[in-house]
Amino acid sequence: MDRIKILDEALWRTVPKDVIVEAERAAQESPVWIALQGNGHIVAMDGPGDPQVATGDVMFIAEVAPSRG
């Protein structure tokens, strides 16, 4: 959890464990964001506002820092 900065405590409780694991794996060199998309899906995404991933409004739940070492 030391790599995860929670931005929204209420939404954090709804994040599926597999999304957290995916975000931690993906954050090798740059931050990864966990976000709630306008369509109701909670996803791990490369960066804020990534047009390849986001649909509609996005609420950022957490930032996962790059892995150390």
N, C-alpha and C positions, 0 to 999 in steps of 0.2 A: 504493500500500500504506500510505501514511501515514494513511489514513482507517480502516484495518482493524486491530482489536485481536484477535489470535489467542488464543483461550482453551484450545484443545486442539490441540497440534502434530500429533499422530498422526492425528486425524480431519481436520485441515486439508488434508492431502495427498490426501484422497479427495473433496474438494469439487469438483464439476464447474465448469468455467470459466463456463458460462452462469448458474449460480447466483450466482457472485461478481459478474458483470456486472449481473444483475437486482438484487442487493442494493445495489450502488453507485448504480444508477439510482433505486431506491426511497428511498434515504436522502437526500431533499432537505431535510427540515425536522426530522426526528427519527431516532434510531438505528434500524437494521434489524439483525436477528439472523440468522445462518446457523446452522441447527440440524439435528441428526439426529433424526428422529422415531422413535417406537417401531416403526413399520411399515417402517423401513429407508430411507425417503426423506430426502434432504438438501434442505432448502428455505430460502428467505429468508422471514422473517416479521416482522410489524410490531413485535412486542414479546414479551418472555418470557411464555410461558403463554397466548398468544393462542388462545382457544378456537375461533375461526373456522378456524384453520390447523392447530393441533397435534392429533395423535391419539396417544394413549398417552403413554409416557414420552418426554421430550425431553432431549437432550444438546446444550448450546450449544457451538458450535464457534468462532464469531467474532462480534464486534460491528462493524458498519460505521457510522462516524460520519456525521452530516449533511455534505453538501457545503458548502464555503465559497465565499462570493461569489455 
